Amino acid sequence: MTAHIHDLATADGRRLSPYCWAAKLALAHKGVSFETTPTRFIDIPSIGGGGFRTVPVTELGADRIGDSFDLALKLEEAHPDRPALFAGPGGVALTRFVGAHMAHVMGKIARVIAVDICAALDRENQTYFRTSREKMLGGRLEDVAADRAGGVAAVKDALKPLRIMLRGQPFIGGEDPFFADFLFAGVVQWTKIVGTVDFLEGEQAIADWFGRIEARYGAVLRATRG
Amino acid sequence: MTAHIHDLATADGRRLSPYCWAAKLALAHKGVSFETTPTRFIDIPSIGGGGFRTVPVTELGADRIGDSFDLALKLEEAHPDRPALFAGPGGVALTRFVGAHMAHVMGKIARVIAVDICAALDRENQTYFRTSREKMLGGRLEDVAADRAGGVAAVKDALKPLRIMLRGQPFIGGEDPFFADFLFAGVVQWTKIVGTVDFLEGEQAIADWFGRIEARYGAVLRATRG
């Protein structure tokens, strides 16, 4: 069975969404092959005839799944014999906390790079993106990004728990990566795809951890245009 | 078997340490009774003839355990049939992340209330506390605490992942509390014991979660002087 992902893309086809990257890494972790369709922000509401508001939307057998966490849960249920994404209900609950932390970090990164993401979209998508993100971030993209040094410092402060934890173990999942790792790896990949700020500068422990993800899933991460 | 905890205390006997509270909640969760000895900062190096630098130090049968996380691991191993603290090795790994996040939040709270904690110690302990904490926090306790509103805002920002997560489930552990919950509950209890700043003001979701912990472990949390 090959999964199919509607995968958020910039005007030049670069795959953008942290959550889409997390989904692709989760599929690879479970040994499920996948294809992708580049999808623009304004095309999301038409996927599968409508009803979806965010990506990834993943077609997996008869299912159409509109959330990366739900996809990971389905994969874990379908393939309990393959490498774990959660390792039990306790792992699912705790991964919700990591996911909340990842969203918190993402919000801080967005303040710095939303203006750069906007520049990488076509005109129609720029209008949608600017309107929705300025509402979300509470100001003009240019104004929110004006204090770049302050914005980067806030991101680095929010990364401290990941940095501390990596002193003691190679992955958030312990000896092997879990879906929690893929959530954060998706965020790092997102910043690399946008490419305007290197948030891992001076972050050796986090860079080394991302290197360990790349060592396992390099083929997935190198497919930056699908 | 009754455990014995060397439990950090202020000059008037109030039990202070977030990690001691986490240890006591973990013992109660596993149905292990315990006694405590109030212990001052400067007495920690003499516990059990020396060798310990932090509390809690817990005597459990033939073991003397110098770390709350290690205690929780021992309890889980000894009582796999009782309510879970981690629910498997994946849960242990992910709880390390929550623990790192809890330490991150604690550091931000310490900036605001370390000066108040200092005031609650006797003269000898004040000297130790001031010297060690001013080195840790990078300035005079009074200076670090000067911008109280800014300090509280930084704490509330760092609590965002917990706040987001609690929209979806009653405990960090899911339907029941895990050691991850007790780590954060210890921090809340610490701020209540110091009693100078109400960090849960306007934090209904977190206050409700702490209320659920109190509903289960009220007797433990009410024993503020052991």
Interface residues (C-beta under 8 A of the other chain):
Chain A: A84 F86 A87 G88 P89 G90 G91 V92 A93 L94 T95 R96 F97 V98 G99 A100 H101 A103 H104 A158 K160 P161 L162 I164 M165 G168 Q169 F171 I172 G173 G174 E175 F178 A180
Chain B: A84 F86 A87 G88 P89 G90 G91 V92 A93 L94 T95 R96 F97 V98 G99 A100 H101 A103 H104 A158 K160 P161 L162 I164 M165 G168 Q169 F171 I172 G173 G174 E175 F178 A180
